[in-house]
Every structure is written in structure tokens, then in C-alpha cells.
Amino acid sequence: MKKVYGNATEALDGLLRDDMLIAAGGFGLCGIPELLLEAIKDSGVKDLTFASNNAGVDDFGIGILLQTRQVRKMLSSYVGENAEFMRQYLSGELELEFNPQGTLAERMRAGGAGIPGFYTKTGVGTQVAEGKEHKDFDGETYVLERGIFADLSIVKAWKADTTGNAIFRKTARNFNPPAAMCGKVCVMEVEEIVEPGELDPDHIHLPGIYVHRLIQGEHEKRIEQRTTRAA
């Protein structure tokens, strides 16, 4: 089965449509599938829902799709670094389903494991829990959260073999594996593709069974907040 494609547009061919739910990896500006996001923008699909920790920044990551008004709803845990994200949400142009960060990661992981829902104490007594089922276990109250089953997953890895076995680097590992797991189809971009057997099996973070298509490409290395000390 062919998994390696020439570019992001080819890898997404036949997968995109309006009104779909896309799970996107990345944490801040680390591990953002920037090439796939650019191809989604160029495709013109609209009314998208994204499950992602955040929306990048105004001109990078999912932020480029907010600028073109292709996103209808975000399932996120952080809004702060994207002015357009904040503006659209506060003006009522963009729906936001806010999730505690660990809850969002577990919702993705649960979807990938075929688990439709789970109970957690996180968010009990806050707006996050409003309208959700509550249940007591051993005298403690928990809230029911639903697993995320995405139409498409887009993720970014450091290195992968041609079968899709992947390794992520440092913070980029945070949301990418669970995001990859929860999609009906997963498309992954990587910095380097190698032949099967070249990666140590003990170092694999994401088994290739979760990855359906992958591309290799050049990526930017951005710093979200640069702090320097006066001389």
C-alpha cells in the first residue's frame, strides 16, 4: 500500500470537503503540520471544525485558515497567542468549545482507542462542565467527556519510515500522537523519510498503522516568544 506522496496537495487529494472535523497536531508553534494546513487553505474548503490545542498565531498554523474564514468552530484549550482567533470568538464569528488541555488530549486518545466517552474530575463546577452528564464515584463528582472521532487527522513528525512509523521531537510529541490516532484518515508530514528497519523500534512514538499518507518537506523553525536579557 502506497503511503508516500509527492506533496501536501497530492496527499490530501480526495479527503477534503466542507463541514468536516479535522484533528491537528501541534503545541504552540511546535509540531504544526504547516504544509498540510497551507494545502487545506488553498483547496478552498470551508465551515471546518478543528480539534487542536491552539490555533497557531495570526500568520502561521491554523491561523491562516482563520484569516480566510474557512474555520467555523474550534475545539481548543488555549486561545492567547492568536489575535484573530480572539477577535472572531469575542465577536461571535467563531464557535469555541473550550477544553482543559489534558481533557482535549485524552478525548483524542480515547477516540483513537475506540472509547466513546470517559469521566474526569477536571472542569467539575466550572463552565466547562455545563450541560454535560455528571456522575459520582466514591463520593467524588466526575463529568462525562466524549471521545473525538475526526474525519481527518493532520500531524507533523521529525522522522518516519515509508510505512508511517514515526518519531516526534520533544514538545512536538505533545498533541501529535493522540491527534493522529483519532482520525478516520491520518496524513502526516515529516522532515525526513527513511526505509523500514532504519528506525529503532523502541524509539517509535506512533505506529505506522495509524498513518495512511505521508509527505516529506521543508519546515520553518519559529519561536513563539523570544525573550532576551539586557546586556
C-alpha positions as a Markdown table, in Angstrom:
| # | Residue | x | y | z |
|---|---|---|---|---|
| 1 | Met | 0.0 | 0.0 | 0.0 |
| 2 | Lys | 1.5 | 3.3 | -1.1 |
| 3 | Lys | 1.8 | 5.8 | 1.7 |
| 4 | Val | 4.4 | 8.3 | 0.5 |
| 5 | Tyr | 3.1 | 11.2 | -1.7 |
| 6 | Gly | 4.9 | 13.9 | -3.5 |
| 7 | Asn | 3.4 | 16.9 | -1.8 |
| 8 | Ala | 0.7 | 18.1 | 0.6 |
| 9 | Thr | -1.9 | 18.7 | -2.2 |
| 10 | Glu | -1.4 | 15.1 | -3.5 |
| 11 | Ala | -1.6 | 13.6 | 0.0 |
| 12 | Leu | -4.9 | 15.4 | 0.7 |
| 13 | Asp | -6.5 | 14.6 | -2.7 |
| 14 | Gly | -10.0 | 13.1 | -2.3 |
| 15 | Leu | -10.0 | 13.7 | 1.5 |
| 16 | Leu | -11.3 | 17.2 | 1.9 |
| 17 | Arg | -14.9 | 18.5 | 2.0 |
| 18 | Asp | -16.8 | 21.3 | 3.6 |
| 19 | Asp | -18.1 | 20.9 | 7.2 |
| 20 | Met | -15.5 | 18.2 | 8.2 |
| 21 | Leu | -13.9 | 17.7 | 11.6 |
| 22 | Ile | -10.1 | 17.8 | 11.4 |
| 23 | Ala | -7.8 | 16.9 | 14.3 |
| 24 | Ala | -4.5 | 18.8 | 14.0 |
| 25 | Gly | -1.3 | 18.2 | 15.9 |
| 26 | Gly | 1.0 | 20.8 | 17.4 |
| 27 | Phe | 1.7 | 22.6 | 20.6 |
| 28 | Gly | 2.2 | 26.3 | 20.4 |
| 29 | Leu | 4.3 | 26.5 | 17.2 |
| 30 | Cys | 5.9 | 23.1 | 17.8 |
| 31 | Gly | 4.9 | 20.3 | 15.6 |
| 32 | Ile | 2.4 | 22.2 | 13.5 |
| 33 | Pro | 1.5 | 20.5 | 10.2 |
| 34 | Glu | 2.2 | 23.7 | 8.3 |
| 35 | Leu | 2.4 | 22.2 | 4.8 |
| 36 | Leu | -0.9 | 20.4 | 5.1 |
| 37 | Leu | -2.6 | 23.5 | 6.6 |
| 38 | Glu | -1.4 | 25.5 | 3.6 |
| 39 | Ala | -2.8 | 22.9 | 1.2 |
| 40 | Ile | -6.1 | 22.9 | 3.0 |
| 41 | Lys | -6.3 | 26.7 | 2.7 |
| 42 | Asp | -5.5 | 26.6 | -1.0 |
| 43 | Ser | -8.2 | 23.9 | -1.5 |
| 44 | Gly | -11.0 | 26.4 | -0.5 |
| 45 | Val | -12.9 | 24.0 | 1.7 |
| 46 | Lys | -14.9 | 25.9 | 4.4 |
| 47 | Asp | -17.0 | 25.6 | 7.5 |
| 48 | Leu | -14.3 | 23.4 | 9.1 |
| 49 | Thr | -14.2 | 22.3 | 12.7 |
| 50 | Phe | -10.6 | 21.9 | 14.1 |
| 51 | Ala | -9.7 | 20.0 | 17.2 |
| 52 | Ser | -6.3 | 21.4 | 18.2 |
| 53 | Asn | -4.6 | 22.6 | 21.3 |
| 54 | Asn | -4.5 | 26.1 | 19.9 |
| 55 | Ala | -4.7 | 27.9 | 16.5 |
| 56 | Gly | -1.1 | 28.8 | 16.0 |
| 57 | Val | -0.5 | 32.5 | 15.5 |
| 58 | Asp | -2.1 | 35.0 | 13.1 |
| 59 | Asp | 0.0 | 34.1 | 10.1 |
| 60 | Phe | 1.0 | 30.6 | 10.9 |
| 61 | Gly | -0.7 | 27.3 | 11.7 |
| 62 | Ile | -4.5 | 27.2 | 11.8 |
| 63 | Gly | -4.3 | 31.0 | 12.0 |
| 64 | Ile | -4.0 | 31.2 | 8.2 |
| 65 | Leu | -7.4 | 29.4 | 7.9 |
| 66 | Leu | -9.0 | 31.8 | 10.4 |
| 67 | Gln | -7.8 | 34.7 | 8.2 |
| 68 | Thr | -9.6 | 33.2 | 5.2 |
| 69 | Arg | -12.8 | 32.4 | 7.2 |
| 70 | Gln | -12.6 | 28.7 | 6.4 |
| 71 | Val | -13.0 | 27.7 | 10.1 |
| 72 | Arg | -16.4 | 27.6 | 11.7 |
| 73 | Lys | -15.5 | 26.1 | 15.1 |
| 74 | Met | -12.5 | 25.3 | 17.3 |
| 75 | Leu | -12.1 | 22.6 | 19.9 |
| 76 | Ser | -9.2 | 24.1 | 21.8 |
| 77 | Ser | -7.6 | 24.5 | 25.2 |
| 78 | Tyr | -5.7 | 27.8 | 24.5 |
| 79 | Val | -6.6 | 31.0 | 22.7 |
| 80 | Gly | -4.0 | 33.5 | 23.8 |
| 81 | Glu | -1.4 | 34.0 | 21.1 |
| 82 | Asn | -3.7 | 34.5 | 18.1 |
| 83 | Ala | -5.3 | 37.9 | 17.9 |
| 84 | Glu | -7.6 | 37.0 | 15.1 |
| 85 | Phe | -8.8 | 33.9 | 16.9 |
| 86 | Met | -9.7 | 36.1 | 19.9 |
| 87 | Arg | -11.4 | 38.7 | 17.8 |
| 88 | Gln | -13.5 | 36.2 | 15.9 |
| 89 | Tyr | -14.6 | 34.4 | 19.1 |
| 90 | Leu | -15.4 | 37.6 | 21.0 |
| 91 | Ser | -17.4 | 39.0 | 18.1 |
| 92 | Gly | -19.4 | 35.8 | 17.7 |
| 93 | Glu | -18.0 | 34.9 | 14.3 |
| 94 | Leu | -16.3 | 31.7 | 15.5 |
| 95 | Glu | -17.6 | 28.9 | 17.7 |
| 96 | Leu | -15.3 | 27.7 | 20.5 |
| 97 | Glu | -15.7 | 24.6 | 22.5 |
| 98 | Phe | -13.1 | 25.1 | 25.3 |
| 99 | Asn | -11.4 | 22.1 | 26.7 |
| 100 | Pro | -8.8 | 21.7 | 29.6 |
| 101 | Gln | -5.6 | 20.7 | 27.9 |
| 102 | Gly | -5.4 | 17.2 | 29.4 |
| 103 | Thr | -9.0 | 16.6 | 28.6 |
| 104 | Leu | -8.6 | 17.5 | 25.0 |
| 105 | Ala | -5.6 | 15.2 | 24.7 |
| 106 | Glu | -7.5 | 12.4 | 26.3 |
| 107 | Arg | -10.5 | 13.0 | 24.1 |
| 108 | Met | -8.3 | 12.5 | 21.1 |
| 109 | Arg | -6.6 | 9.4 | 22.6 |
| 110 | Ala | -10.0 | 7.9 | 23.6 |
| 111 | Gly | -11.3 | 8.4 | 20.0 |
| 112 | Gly | -8.2 | 6.6 | 18.7 |
| 113 | Ala | -8.8 | 3.7 | 21.1 |
| 114 | Gly | -12.5 | 3.4 | 20.2 |
| 115 | Ile | -13.7 | 4.8 | 23.5 |
| 116 | Pro | -16.8 | 6.9 | 23.1 |
| 117 | Gly | -16.6 | 8.7 | 26.5 |
| 118 | Phe | -14.9 | 8.8 | 29.8 |
| 119 | Tyr | -15.3 | 10.5 | 33.2 |
| 120 | Thr | -12.9 | 13.1 | 34.6 |
| 121 | Lys | -12.9 | 15.4 | 37.6 |
| 122 | Thr | -11.3 | 18.2 | 35.5 |
| 123 | Gly | -13.7 | 21.0 | 35.0 |
| 124 | Val | -16.3 | 20.0 | 37.5 |
| 125 | Gly | -18.0 | 23.1 | 38.9 |
| 126 | Thr | -16.9 | 25.3 | 36.0 |
| 127 | Gln | -18.4 | 26.4 | 32.7 |
| 128 | Val | -16.5 | 23.6 | 31.0 |
| 129 | Ala | -18.9 | 21.1 | 32.7 |
| 130 | Glu | -22.1 | 22.9 | 31.9 |
| 131 | Gly | -24.7 | 20.8 | 30.1 |
| 132 | Lys | -22.6 | 17.6 | 30.5 |
| 133 | Glu | -23.6 | 14.5 | 32.4 |
| 134 | His | -22.3 | 14.2 | 36.0 |
| 135 | Lys | -21.8 | 11.1 | 38.0 |
| 136 | Asp | -20.4 | 10.4 | 41.4 |
| 137 | Phe | -17.8 | 7.7 | 42.1 |
| 138 | Asp | -16.7 | 7.0 | 45.7 |
| 139 | Gly | -18.1 | 10.3 | 46.9 |
| 140 | Glu | -16.4 | 12.4 | 44.1 |
| 141 | Thr | -18.2 | 14.1 | 41.2 |
| 142 | Tyr | -17.0 | 13.5 | 37.7 |
| 143 | Val | -18.1 | 14.9 | 34.3 |
| 144 | Leu | -18.6 | 12.9 | 31.2 |
| 145 | Glu | -16.4 | 13.9 | 28.2 |
| 146 | Arg | -16.8 | 12.4 | 24.7 |
| 147 | Gly | -14.0 | 10.9 | 22.6 |
| 148 | Ile | -13.1 | 12.8 | 19.4 |
| 149 | Phe | -13.6 | 10.9 | 16.2 |
| 150 | Ala | -12.3 | 13.1 | 13.5 |
| 151 | Asp | -12.9 | 12.8 | 9.7 |
| 152 | Leu | -9.2 | 13.6 | 9.1 |
| 153 | Ser | -6.0 | 13.9 | 11.2 |
| 154 | Ile | -3.1 | 16.1 | 10.1 |
| 155 | Val | 0.2 | 15.8 | 12.1 |
| 156 | Lys | 3.9 | 16.6 | 11.8 |
| 157 | Ala | 6.7 | 14.3 | 12.8 |
| 158 | Trp | 10.5 | 14.6 | 12.8 |
| 159 | Lys | 11.3 | 11.3 | 11.1 |
| 160 | Ala | 9.3 | 8.4 | 9.8 |
| 161 | Asp | 9.8 | 5.3 | 7.7 |
| 162 | Thr | 7.9 | 4.7 | 4.5 |
| 163 | Thr | 5.3 | 2.6 | 6.4 |
| 164 | Gly | 4.5 | 5.5 | 8.7 |
| 165 | Asn | 6.3 | 4.5 | 11.9 |
| 166 | Ala | 7.1 | 8.0 | 13.3 |
| 167 | Ile | 9.3 | 9.7 | 15.8 |
| 168 | Phe | 8.5 | 13.2 | 17.2 |
| 169 | Arg | 11.0 | 15.6 | 18.8 |
| 170 | Lys | 10.5 | 16.9 | 22.3 |
| 171 | Thr | 7.4 | 19.3 | 22.7 |
| 172 | Ala | 6.2 | 18.4 | 19.2 |
| 173 | Arg | 5.3 | 15.0 | 20.6 |
| 174 | Asn | 2.7 | 16.5 | 22.9 |
| 175 | Phe | -0.5 | 16.5 | 20.8 |
| 176 | Asn | 0.6 | 14.9 | 17.6 |
| 177 | Pro | 0.2 | 11.2 | 18.6 |
| 178 | Pro | -3.3 | 11.4 | 20.0 |
| 179 | Ala | -4.4 | 13.7 | 17.1 |
| 180 | Ala | -3.0 | 11.1 | 14.6 |
| 181 | Met | -4.9 | 8.3 | 16.4 |
| 182 | Cys | -8.4 | 9.8 | 16.4 |
| 183 | Gly | -8.8 | 10.4 | 12.6 |
| 184 | Lys | -10.5 | 8.1 | 10.2 |
| 185 | Val | -7.6 | 9.0 | 7.9 |
| 186 | Cys | -4.3 | 10.4 | 9.0 |
| 187 | Val | -2.0 | 12.4 | 6.8 |
| 188 | Met | 1.5 | 13.1 | 8.2 |
| 189 | Glu | 4.3 | 15.5 | 7.1 |
| 190 | Val | 7.8 | 14.8 | 8.2 |
| 191 | Glu | 11.3 | 16.3 | 8.0 |
| 192 | Glu | 12.9 | 13.0 | 6.9 |
| 193 | Ile | 11.6 | 9.7 | 5.5 |
| 194 | Val | 13.7 | 6.6 | 5.8 |
| 195 | Glu | 13.4 | 3.0 | 4.8 |
| 196 | Pro | 11.8 | 0.4 | 7.1 |
| 197 | Gly | 14.2 | -1.0 | 9.6 |
| 198 | Glu | 16.3 | 2.2 | 9.9 |
| 199 | Leu | 14.4 | 3.4 | 13.0 |
| 200 | Asp | 14.9 | 1.7 | 16.3 |
| 201 | Pro | 11.6 | 0.0 | 17.2 |
| 202 | Asp | 12.0 | 1.1 | 20.8 |
| 203 | His | 12.1 | 4.7 | 19.7 |
| 204 | Ile | 8.8 | 4.8 | 17.8 |
| 205 | His | 6.2 | 7.1 | 19.2 |
| 206 | Leu | 3.5 | 6.4 | 16.7 |
| 207 | Pro | 3.0 | 3.1 | 14.9 |
| 208 | Gly | 2.5 | 3.2 | 11.2 |
| 209 | Ile | -0.9 | 1.5 | 11.4 |
| 210 | Tyr | -2.3 | 4.9 | 12.3 |
| 211 | Val | -0.8 | 6.7 | 9.3 |
| 212 | His | -2.4 | 6.4 | 5.9 |
| 213 | Arg | -0.4 | 9.0 | 3.9 |
| 214 | Leu | 2.8 | 11.0 | 4.4 |
| 215 | Ile | 5.0 | 13.5 | 2.8 |
| 216 | Gln | 8.4 | 15.0 | 3.3 |
| 217 | Gly | 9.0 | 18.7 | 3.1 |
| 218 | Glu | 10.9 | 21.7 | 4.3 |
| 219 | His | 9.6 | 23.3 | 7.5 |
| 220 | Glu | 10.1 | 26.6 | 9.3 |
| 221 | Lys | 11.6 | 26.7 | 12.8 |
| 222 | Arg | 9.7 | 29.5 | 14.5 |
| 223 | Ile | 10.0 | 30.7 | 18.1 |
| 224 | Glu | 6.7 | 31.7 | 19.6 |
| 225 | Gln | 8.0 | 34.0 | 22.3 |
| 226 | Arg | 11.6 | 35.2 | 22.1 |
| 227 | Thr | 12.9 | 36.6 | 25.5 |
| 228 | Thr | 16.3 | 38.2 | 25.7 |
| 229 | Arg | 18.3 | 39.6 | 28.6 |
| 230 | Ala | 19.6 | 43.2 | 28.5 |
| 231 | Ala | 23.4 | 43.3 | 28.1 |
